Amino acid sequence: MLRYLPSRAPRKADRPRNDYEPCGLCEEEDDEEGEEIDISVDVPIWLPRWFLTSYWGVPSEVKELMKEKRLVPNETMPEDKRYKLTMFDISGPPVLLLWMATLIQWPFFMFLPWIAFYFTECNGLGMPHYATWVWLFPLPILVLVVGIELWCFTYTIVPVVQWLGNMTTPLRSKPSFGFWFYWHLSLSLCLHTDLVTQGFLLASVCRWFGCEGWDQIAQIWEDVWENSIFAWITPGENLRFILIFAWITTIIQLPLFIASALPARLFCCKYVDFDCRSEKEGYNVFSCWPQNVAECQWTTSHIWHADALKTLALLNRMVLVQEGQHQLQLERAKHTKHDLNRSTQILKMELRQMIPRIVLLNFLQNCTKLEVQTTIFSLGRMVMKAHLNWQCLFCILIAHITSANDLFQICLRAKKIAEARKESAASDEPADDIGTLGMDRPPAESRAAPSSAAVDVRSASRNLDARPQAIDSMDWMLAFVWCAALLCFLVQLHSFGKLVGAFICEDAIWNFPDRCVDVDANWRSSPGG
């Protein structure tokens, strides 16, 4: 461990205690040259001390940054916050790792259906089965991607815990680190597994197109669709189109998320630095995220590594890396509530990121795959009722778990943003000068001093005339998120009803609102029925 010889070494008596506790393994023996830096005093005891000292824990460069913070604290911050790292400090290396994960994970999962297709066999009139050992193909990729996620987690956990303290789960408000870690790791594994099962399901469905009885099954579906409340959506009659469309909704998110995180300067073969505390000025990216509710067009946005980290973690389904990022932004908004314009900008940025998430992931992907997978399972049950397709049922259960969790997170975030917006709109408190918090931007001392024009803008933002317009814009975006969330909930509830109907209806097909479909006896007969 490196030794530092500070001209003004911080004494232990000056260090905040509260929920912080020193770790003997994190400091060196005092000697005549100077006093060592104990980094454990800046981390809540919720994070195990071994995580700071283990080879598999916090990376050495993060530890060095923690020591440097002790030597050169941010004097503009309050005493209990000036020694904390920020997301700007540590985001460079994990962003590079996330790009590696993207290049590994997504090309493989795009080709996985075509690999599994050759090991899938017809099953009479029922849905084809793939060989169980086919799981050996994605297993190394899953292990590698989860390993990258854990590696990124070792970078992001320190600033998150420093600013937020104890983390939470839906089941416990103050869980232990072990419970919290394994809870979110399990969710992450479910999300990665969901991508695999979607690929296997597509392989089985594509094989089904060439199996005996597919034309009869397609005809049955057409009759069912014509008698449903969605009969006016004529493309829905084509079962093959619906199945392929469900896979396309998963792939279409890839270029959109990549474009919103990939530095535009790379197209000009310019260098991008991925070290700690790198790219202080940020970089431009291409984006088609909506600038307001009624507008969505390709444009350029200016982001920093911490913004790219959130986007790529969401794309790669890395729950451990995502956890805490939203709370950090709410913390920033909380400490800038004296400045309505600034606070609203932070909250609106979070909402803008939630809109493509709820449209692309929750609605187009999750809702579509639930409806399609349940439909396929029901049709398979209809023609071979004596045989339960465990592969398809497992795929549906994983999809329900991941979809319900995504929807819950969206609703929880929307609720917290609404509360923060009301608090900011009603706040008349004086500034506390910790609005930067440095969560995703460089610290104030690394940027140029504000100009007089900037000061005038800040003063104008406090004008009461600006409040209604800012709040109205937030209200419209929140209303869109809540309406989309309600629609996703109704679709998932409908899919669950169809799944139950597959077991209680005579012909395994249920139509909204409350009736089982009576399939003609000529179509119902099958060797397995």
C-alpha atoms as one frame of an Amber mdcrd trajectory, in Angstrom:
protein
   0.000   0.000   0.000   1.388   3.388  -0.980   2.451   5.888   1.668   1.512
   9.535   1.497   3.310  12.376   3.261   0.639  15.038   3.573   1.612  18.450
   4.804  -1.643  18.445   6.728  -2.540  14.882   7.628  -6.131  14.521   8.851
  -6.247  13.337  12.460  -8.502  10.514  13.521 -10.280  12.791  15.941 -11.429
  14.929  13.004 -12.945  12.045  11.086 -16.725  11.519  11.152 -17.874   8.475
  13.117 -21.654   7.910  13.168 -22.172   4.848  10.955 -18.494   4.703  10.040
 -15.922   2.483  11.661 -12.160   2.234  11.066 -10.654  -0.988   9.851  -7.206
  -1.944  11.142  -6.433  -3.801   7.945  -7.063  -0.661   5.876  -4.313   1.395
   7.447  -0.574   1.176   7.926   1.489   1.634  11.044   2.325   5.202  11.962
   5.949   6.108  11.540   8.172   9.121  11.783   7.570  10.110   8.186   3.846
  10.798   8.547   0.459   9.302   9.308  -1.137   6.764   6.989  -4.597   7.270
   5.483  -7.369   5.028   6.799  -9.924   4.761   3.979 -12.382   2.688   6.007
 -13.551   5.689   8.048 -15.175   7.143   4.904 -17.297   4.058   4.195 -20.394
   3.098   6.242 -20.017  -0.097   8.248 -22.876  -1.559   6.180 -20.222  -2.391
   3.575 -18.099  -5.235   5.022 -14.536  -4.302   5.888 -13.200  -7.308   3.984
 -14.604  -5.763   0.806 -12.108  -2.932   1.207  -9.125  -5.183   1.846  -9.796
  -8.273  -0.277  -8.129  -8.756  -3.645 -11.625  -9.398  -5.053 -13.064  -6.256
  -3.477 -12.586  -2.570  -4.170  -9.974  -2.018  -6.931  -6.659  -0.466  -5.967
  -7.230   2.665  -8.075 -10.458   3.356  -6.190  -8.614   2.993  -2.888  -5.994
   5.455  -4.088  -8.736   7.920  -5.007 -10.198   7.537  -1.511  -6.797   8.339
  -0.004  -6.404  11.303  -2.317  -9.805  12.604  -1.213  -8.515  12.516   2.350
  -5.432  14.501   1.350  -7.206  16.994  -0.906 -10.868  17.190   0.168 -13.431
  19.335  -1.577 -13.491  22.335   0.742 -16.679  23.688  -0.856 -18.644  20.750
   0.535 -19.893  20.307   4.114 -17.572  18.503   6.523 -19.381  15.159   6.302
 -19.356  15.110   2.478 -16.014  16.488   1.372 -14.197  13.127   1.611 -16.672
  11.144  -0.483 -16.015   9.845  -3.985 -18.388  10.660  -6.814 -19.584   8.696
  -9.817 -17.432  10.948 -11.977 -14.362   9.723 -10.096 -14.852   6.025 -10.848
 -17.053   5.667 -13.968 -14.353   5.423 -16.639 -13.113   1.817 -16.088 -16.579
   0.254 -15.599 -17.876   1.960 -18.754 -15.079   0.292 -20.734 -15.982  -3.045
 -19.125 -19.640  -2.522 -20.003 -18.736  -1.910 -23.638 -16.844  -5.209 -23.574
 -19.906  -6.939 -22.108 -22.094  -5.434 -24.834 -19.801  -6.732 -27.567 -19.743
 -10.185 -25.961 -23.337 -10.621 -24.872 -25.535  -9.172 -27.575 -23.971 -10.640
 -30.745 -24.070 -14.063 -29.091 -27.712 -13.792 -28.029 -28.679 -12.578 -31.493
 -27.219 -15.737 -33.045 -28.288 -18.098 -30.243 -31.699 -18.920 -31.818 -30.052
 -20.048 -35.035 -27.615 -22.231 -33.066 -30.367 -23.798 -30.966 -32.565 -24.291
 -34.060 -30.397 -27.173 -35.283 -30.815 -28.998 -31.973 -34.600 -28.608 -31.786
 -36.916 -31.413 -32.885 -40.600 -31.582 -33.742 -42.873 -33.015 -31.080 -45.901
 -34.348 -32.916 -48.473 -31.554 -33.152 -47.117 -29.908 -30.030 -44.399 -27.314
 -29.674 -40.900 -28.611 -30.550 -38.365 -29.286 -27.782 -34.719 -28.326 -27.695
 -32.115 -30.613 -26.135 -31.362 -29.718 -22.509 -27.620 -29.812 -23.093 -28.037
 -26.817 -25.458 -27.774 -24.703 -22.282 -24.038 -25.443 -22.424 -23.754 -22.950
 -25.295 -24.802 -19.795 -23.395 -23.403 -20.884 -20.021 -19.835 -19.567 -20.597
 -21.242 -16.256 -21.870 -23.501 -15.951 -18.838 -20.596 -16.624 -16.483 -18.410
 -14.083 -18.300 -21.076 -11.365 -18.331 -21.921 -11.876 -14.645 -18.186 -11.730
 -13.892 -17.957  -8.377 -15.696 -20.978  -7.160 -13.740 -19.318  -8.058 -10.438
 -16.129  -6.342 -11.598 -18.037  -3.148 -12.407 -19.840  -3.446  -9.065 -16.536
  -3.226  -7.184 -16.028   0.219  -8.750 -19.514   1.651  -8.264 -20.430   0.421
  -4.783 -18.126   2.755  -2.793 -19.528   6.138  -3.964 -23.075   4.781  -3.890
 -22.744   3.613  -0.282 -20.840   6.731   0.768 -23.669   8.986  -0.371 -26.692
   6.801   0.368 -25.577   4.717   3.353 -27.544   1.481   3.760 -29.156   0.126
   0.609 -32.699  -1.260   0.529 -34.741  -4.069  -1.024 -38.513  -4.407  -1.529
 -38.607  -6.905   1.345 -36.371  -5.097   3.853 -35.724  -1.422   4.420 -32.395
  -2.109   6.163 -31.051  -5.402   4.839 -27.590  -6.735   5.532 -25.032  -6.416
   2.781 -25.241 -10.167   2.116 -29.027 -10.194   1.758 -28.993  -7.083  -0.434
 -26.187  -8.435  -2.634 -27.710 -11.862  -3.257 -31.176 -10.385  -3.794 -29.986
  -8.155  -6.640 -27.606 -10.763  -7.996 -30.582 -13.139  -8.285 -32.558 -10.504
 -10.177 -29.614  -9.949 -12.484 -29.316 -13.687 -13.171 -33.050 -13.826 -13.966
 -32.665 -10.996 -16.486 -29.687 -12.658 -18.178 -31.546 -15.992 -18.224 -34.557
 -14.256 -19.748 -32.497 -13.306 -22.804 -31.399 -16.936 -23.186 -34.901 -18.400
 -22.850 -36.223 -15.920 -25.424 -33.625 -17.166 -27.876 -34.489 -20.798 -27.199
 -38.209 -20.080 -27.562 -37.631 -18.408 -30.918 -35.661 -21.466 -32.050 -38.512
 -23.781 -31.022 -41.115 -21.606 -32.744 -39.110 -21.378 -35.976 -38.804 -25.164
 -35.965 -42.557 -25.394 -35.365 -43.168 -23.558 -38.645 -42.005 -26.668 -40.514
 -43.581 -29.318 -38.292 -46.713 -31.346 -38.886 -49.927 -29.517 -38.060 -48.548
 -25.959 -38.077 -51.056 -24.829 -40.710 -53.939 -26.082 -38.569 -52.565 -24.303
 -35.498 -52.170 -21.063 -37.466 -55.762 -21.384 -38.649 -56.995 -21.916 -35.087
 -55.171 -18.798 -33.975 -56.734 -16.791 -36.791 -60.213 -17.886 -35.654 -59.357
 -17.039 -32.031 -58.067 -13.590 -32.993 -61.149 -12.772 -35.060 -63.327 -13.419
 -32.004 -61.211 -11.356 -29.611 -61.537  -7.669 -28.710 -58.335  -7.040 -30.700
 -59.797  -8.280 -33.989 -59.463  -4.774 -35.433 -55.660  -5.165 -35.337 -55.522
  -7.260 -38.507 -51.764  -8.113 -38.436 -52.490 -10.060 -35.253 -54.154 -12.764
 -37.317 -50.756 -13.808 -38.654 -49.237 -15.905 -35.852 -45.869 -16.082 -37.572
 -45.711 -12.280 -37.794 -46.474 -11.939 -34.077 -43.757 -14.403 -33.109 -41.092
 -12.708 -35.225 -42.207  -9.242 -34.075 -41.684 -10.246 -30.436 -38.024 -11.022
 -31.176 -37.562  -7.806 -33.157 -38.737  -5.731 -30.155 -35.867  -7.224 -28.159
 -33.263  -6.418 -30.809 -34.483  -2.926 -31.709 -33.394  -1.536 -28.332 -29.759
  -2.417 -29.047 -28.897   0.340 -31.596 -30.909   2.926 -29.654 -29.134   2.323
 -26.362 -25.727   2.049 -28.020 -26.225   5.327 -29.881 -27.100   7.119 -26.637
 -23.843   6.000 -24.956 -21.282   5.793 -27.779 -19.033   8.893 -28.050 -19.608
  10.546 -31.423 -15.911  11.402 -31.695 -15.128   7.711 -32.220 -16.588   8.041
 -35.720 -13.777  10.521 -36.366 -11.206   8.090 -34.926 -10.544  10.343 -31.940
  -9.366   9.035 -28.599 -11.696   8.497 -25.625 -10.155   8.085 -22.183 -11.648
   5.466 -19.854  -9.454   6.003 -16.817 -10.743   7.168 -13.447 -11.651  10.866
 -13.450 -11.395  10.965 -17.223 -13.316  12.979 -19.809 -13.987  15.931 -17.518
 -15.549  17.856 -20.385 -17.811  14.950 -21.362 -18.636  14.034 -24.965 -21.458
  14.147 -27.492 -23.580  11.119 -28.360 -26.351  10.538 -30.883 -29.752  10.157
 -29.342 -33.389   9.925 -30.324 -34.755  10.149 -26.798 -37.621  12.662 -26.565
 -36.704  16.192 -25.602 -40.325  16.660 -24.576 -43.468  14.552 -24.588 -44.501
  15.431 -28.149 -41.082  15.394 -29.806 -38.693  12.573 -30.627 -35.954  13.221
 -33.162 -32.332  12.335 -33.746 -30.051  14.857 -32.137 -26.829  15.025 -30.137
 -26.660  15.049 -26.370 -23.753  15.863 -24.091 -23.044  13.209 -21.472 -20.318
  12.015 -19.139 -19.079   8.520 -18.360 -21.513   8.250 -15.449 -24.434   8.774
 -17.850 -23.085   6.122 -20.222 -22.644   3.760 -17.272 -26.361   3.887 -16.453
 -27.374   3.353 -20.080 -25.047   0.403 -20.697 -25.874  -1.228 -17.360 -29.563
  -1.112 -18.273 -28.901  -2.487 -21.755 -26.866  -5.392 -20.381 -29.358  -6.163
 -17.560 -26.790  -5.545 -14.815 -28.904  -4.884 -11.734 -25.970  -4.628  -9.305
 -24.435  -1.817 -11.350 -27.755   0.018 -11.780 -28.678  -0.145  -8.107 -28.357
   3.185  -6.366 -27.871   5.305  -9.497 -31.432   6.639  -9.474 -31.272   7.399
  -5.754 -28.094   9.403  -6.330 -29.891  11.631  -8.818 -32.753  12.173  -6.387
 -30.157  13.103  -3.777 -28.765  15.694  -6.159 -32.242  17.110  -6.759 -32.882
  17.178  -3.024 -29.800  19.283  -2.357 -30.568  21.698  -5.210 -34.237  22.250
  -4.326 -33.433  25.894  -3.549 -32.860  26.298  -7.309 -36.022  25.178  -9.105
 -34.479  25.286 -12.558 -31.536  23.128 -11.592 -33.575  20.680  -9.532 -36.158
  20.333 -12.303 -33.437  19.723 -14.867 -32.084  16.799 -12.819 -35.529  15.287
 -12.348 -36.500  15.791 -15.992 -33.325  14.043 -17.094 -34.315  11.030 -15.004
 -37.800  11.077 -16.504 -36.404  11.324 -20.026 -34.382   8.187 -19.349 -37.450
   6.447 -17.912 -39.595   7.127 -20.994 -37.525   5.053 -23.473 -37.098   2.419
 -20.775 -40.817   1.983 -20.202 -41.588   2.142 -23.941 -38.779  -0.098 -25.220
 -38.275  -2.499 -22.321 -41.509  -2.605 -20.338 -44.043  -2.282 -23.131 -42.575
  -3.295 -26.487 -40.347  -6.046 -25.112 -41.791  -7.332 -21.824 -45.480  -7.019
 -22.673 -45.036  -8.421 -26.167 -42.989 -11.404 -25.066 -45.452 -12.258 -22.273
 -48.408 -12.232 -24.661 -46.576 -14.218 -27.319 -45.048 -16.779 -24.969 -48.370
 -17.383 -23.227 -50.109 -17.750 -26.578 -47.565 -20.319 -27.744 -47.886 -22.235
 -24.471 -51.698 -22.244 -24.733 -51.656 -23.499 -28.322 -49.233 -26.245 -27.343
 -51.509 -27.247 -24.436 -54.493 -27.310 -26.786 -53.049 -29.825 -29.238 -51.201
 -31.943 -26.655 -53.034 -31.504 -23.377 -51.541 -34.581 -21.739 -48.045 -33.203
 -22.136 -46.820 -30.152 -20.172 -44.146 -28.141 -21.960 -41.827 -27.327 -19.048
 -39.375 -25.468 -21.270 -41.986 -22.947 -22.406 -43.501 -22.688 -18.920 -40.067
 -21.923 -17.421 -39.585 -19.214 -20.050 -42.945 -17.647 -19.126 -42.275 -17.696
 -15.381 -38.876 -16.021 -15.833 -40.520 -13.416 -18.080 -43.202 -12.682 -15.473
 -40.607 -12.254 -12.710 -38.409  -9.891 -14.719 -41.364  -7.933 -16.125 -42.966
  -7.485 -12.700 -39.664  -6.309 -11.213 -39.061  -3.833 -14.060 -42.569  -2.427
 -13.707 -42.222  -2.159  -9.931 -38.947  -0.247 -10.296 -40.497   2.153 -12.809
 -43.480   2.879 -10.545 -41.241   3.316  -7.507 -38.991   5.753  -9.353 -41.937
   7.722 -10.721 -43.367   7.996  -7.209 -40.068   9.266  -5.775 -39.621  11.753
  -8.625 -43.137  13.083  -8.054 -42.372  13.550  -4.357 -39.053  15.264  -5.139
 -40.775  17.542  -7.667 -43.363  18.658  -5.115 -40.655  19.236  -2.535 -38.612
  21.321  -4.960 -41.612  23.358  -6.092 -42.559  24.208  -2.504 -39.026  24.843
  -1.235 -37.866  28.276  -0.183 -34.763  27.094   1.648 -31.403  28.827   1.159
 -28.685  27.180  -0.860 -26.501  24.638   0.915 -23.795  24.634  -1.761 -23.758
  20.879  -2.224 -25.903  20.765  -5.319 -23.221  19.307  -7.534 -22.725  16.239
  -5.356 -20.553  15.287  -8.297 -22.714  12.268  -8.954 -22.297  12.250 -12.698
 -20.483  15.487 -13.448 -16.923  16.605 -12.666 -16.528  18.432  -9.352 -16.892
  22.176  -9.455 -13.172  22.840  -9.052 -12.406  20.957 -12.300 -14.713  23.166
 -14.370 -14.440  26.785 -15.384 -15.910  29.372 -13.048 -19.467  30.414 -13.926
 -19.817  33.525 -15.998 -21.943  36.499 -15.016 -24.498  35.358 -17.578 -24.690
  31.987 -15.855 -25.250  33.710 -12.535 -28.048  35.738 -14.097 -29.659  32.556
 -15.410 -29.526  31.000 -11.954 -31.083  34.076 -10.439 -33.794  34.114 -13.050
 -34.552  30.467 -12.417 -35.711  31.370  -8.943 -38.318  33.702 -10.335 -41.777
  32.503  -9.437 -42.927  32.998 -13.027 -40.703  30.094 -14.104 -42.237  27.669
 -11.612 -45.555  26.857 -13.350 -43.908  26.100 -16.700 -41.258  23.831 -15.165
 -43.790  22.007 -13.020 -46.254  21.575 -15.915 -43.533  19.996 -18.049 -42.714
  17.569 -15.254 -46.394  16.760 -14.773 -46.844  15.854 -18.432 -43.842  13.525
 -18.380 -44.963  11.911 -15.127 -48.467  11.448 -16.531 -47.019   9.690 -19.576
 -44.950   7.356 -17.387 -47.924   6.529 -15.140 -50.225   5.852 -18.120 -47.601
   3.621 -19.755 -47.073   1.798 -16.453 -50.824   1.213 -16.094 -50.986  -0.166
 -19.635 -48.054  -2.500 -18.942 -49.718  -3.698 -15.736 -52.973  -4.474 -17.566
 -51.122  -6.367 -20.307 -49.190  -8.418 -17.756 -52.411  -9.135 -15.872 -54.028
 -10.233 -19.131 -51.068 -12.512 -19.885 -51.350 -14.073 -16.438 -55.043 -14.661
 -17.040 -54.233 -16.437 -20.306 -51.688 -18.603 -18.483 -54.286 -19.634 -15.900
 -56.761 -20.270 -18.719 -54.293 -22.657 -20.327 -54.845 -24.972 -17.326 -58.551
 -24.479 -16.612 -60.076 -24.066 -20.097 -61.059 -27.205 -21.951 -59.186 -26.100
 -25.054 -56.479 -24.221 -23.080 -57.239 -20.855 -24.733 -58.815 -17.939 -22.874
 -60.122 -14.709 -24.372 -60.705 -11.454 -22.550 -62.794 -10.720 -20.560 -64.049
 -13.987 -19.073 -64.588 -16.779 -21.546 -62.757 -19.875 -22.689 -62.526 -20.368
 -26.444 -64.432 -23.358 -27.795 -62.202 -24.801 -30.491 -63.895 -26.942 -33.126
 -63.619 -30.651 -32.348 -62.007 -31.300 -35.731 -59.048 -29.124 -34.702 -58.956
 -30.307 -31.103 -58.222 -33.973 -31.741 -54.563 -34.953 -31.517 -52.465 -37.983
 -30.563 -51.510 -36.373 -27.245 -54.940 -34.986 -26.374
